[in-house]
Amino acid sequence: MAKSDPNRVLRLLPIVAGGLGGTLLLVNRILTPQILASQARSDALGVILSAVLILTGLLWQQVQPKPPDTVDLIGETGFEFQPDLSDVVKTELAWATHLLLTNTVTRSVVVYYQGQVLLRRGVLGKNPQVQPGAIVQRVLKTQKPIYLVKLDLYPGRIEFDYLPENTQGVICQPLGDQGVLILGANAPRSYTQQDENWVEGIADKLENTLGQSLTKK
């Protein structure tokens, strides 16, 4: 379902005004029995103004980006912790994921660290376990994030069976070399550069807490 554009009517106004103005000028010209030189000049100016309005409206239609199509992710909404986490880690995970779910387009969050799923939150996938595929393994190896802007386009999407099956976009953000913060969105190409910077900052803070609180197994 596409998001509604609140400025759609406003962006159509120049086209409507220009078309109406041009039509009235034409009607006035037809109904006038004798055209004076002054009226001809006024008509010419009116035609130019109407054309400028219509052109402006058309340009506004082109420069306005089409909002991404959103879907309702398939799955139950939940909030699950790995059982034996400390209160400090639980608090940090809850804080970080709350910020992501309320301040970005993220609708599903999985925190995978030291071979365990520490947290699942938001819309949950059917598979509660994470088996790192090629994409997640690459993030762990390079410690660089990967943003899959439209998940349907990537053959490797099958590894994300722990996210809702109709997830539209995915960010895999490294938590050092020990884990990955995996975010699922309900619209393709919906994370902005500011969102990505926000995700990176939260992941750095989260990795610092996890590195201090969890012993390496």
Secondary structure as UniProt FT lines:
FT   TURN            6..7
FT   HELIX           8..31
FT   HELIX           37..63
FT   STRAND          77..81
FT   TURN            83..84
FT   HELIX           87..103
FT   STRAND          106..113
FT   TURN            114..115
FT   STRAND          116..123
FT   HELIX           134..142
FT   STRAND          146..148
FT   HELIX           151..153
FT   HELIX           155..160
FT   TURN            161..162
FT   TURN            165..166
FT   STRAND          169..175
FT   TURN            176..178
FT   STRAND          179..185
FT   TURN            188..189
FT   HELIX           193..213
//
